[in-house]
Amino acid sequence: MNVNGEDYRTVWMEGLSVYMIEQNQLPFHFSIYRSRDYLDTCRAIRTMIVRGAGAIGAAAGFAMAQAYIQGNRDKDNEFLAKARKDIESTRPTARNLFYAVERVFEAGQEGAEKAVIEAQDLADEDARCSRMIGKYGSDLIRDGYVVETHCNAGWLAFVDYGTALSPVYVAHRQGRKISVLVDETRPRSQGARLTAWELSNEGIPHAVISDNAGAHYMSQGKVDIVIVGADRIAANGDVANKIGTLEKAIAARHYEIPFFVAAPLSTIDLSCGSGKDIVIEERAEDEVLYQSGMDAEGGITRIRVANPGSAALNPAFDITPNSLITGIITEKGIIRPTPEAIQRLFD
Ligand code: MRU
């Protein structure tokens, strides 16, 4: 990704350190966070310095590699088992995190160097898959289209390129005149903060809309296609994605607007038969009760936006049933969300 003329990945590893774009500071401040050990990388995942399925997958793989370097002990010692558990307990929903930890843990059985190589390979694969998703998905976006997207499944949610936004970037670079309606995505506002920042960097026309406005624009014929990302996809094609996705899918079906999910195979979990098997992360109620933003001095301030004394509920994801999904854009092409089509991806 290009930030002020420089090429960046969202997360990368050099020596023992893992570097990541500090996403809690965006779009107000661009900075790089350096984590020097695996526990610090766990903290970065939990506090969402790094976030988005692919990016936390890569960060988790690097954390496992850091643990191998730090441990430097027998292959099956307690330290590594504890490290694996620590990393896996940072966030429960994104499949990519578990996929990465498993691969790097296995590779590290032959030595810390192998763990690092595997983690770097995983990050490269993530970027490659996102690129292919852009290639296949861009065929769905015609000249003049308005694309609606939810949350942030762009560069920042992956190592590079992204998933839901990757087709948008390709279509734009190919000269198609398109624009994007960006759902703000409360409570953490990944759409208003991160997707809008990415689209500005790319010079793509866009508008942030409140989470309640999607159906309104759909009803007026102002949305041509909805493309969202995914955190975990079950074997039957049900999709876990950022809270609010389900409502968009229901509205899109009502107004007969194509609704696509973009995700790499590393997000698919064949051990989950359906969406019912996917664990939904519950996050702190403060994320709903308070909002953060830039104050007049350029600092980041938090203010309460809900009635003092009221409690809040904060599920981070919801499940969109396969019946509401037009297709899934993967690095192997676009498929229907059926158990058979999903299984064929792995044959
Ligand atoms: O809680 P986050 O920000 O890590 O959530 C993940 C997401 O950004 C979305 O659900 C996204 O649409 C899919 S992840 C590429």
Boltz pocket constraint, residues with backbone or C-beta under 6 A from the ligand:
constraints:
  - pocket:
      binder: B
      contacts: [[A, 50], [A, 51], [A, 52], [A, 53], [A, 54], [A, 150], [A, 151], [A, 152], [A, 153], [A, 154], [A, 157], [A, 158], [A, 163], [A, 190], [A, 228], [A, 229], [A, 230], [A, 231], [A, 240], [A, 241], [A, 242], [A, 243], [A, 316]]
      max_distance: 6.0
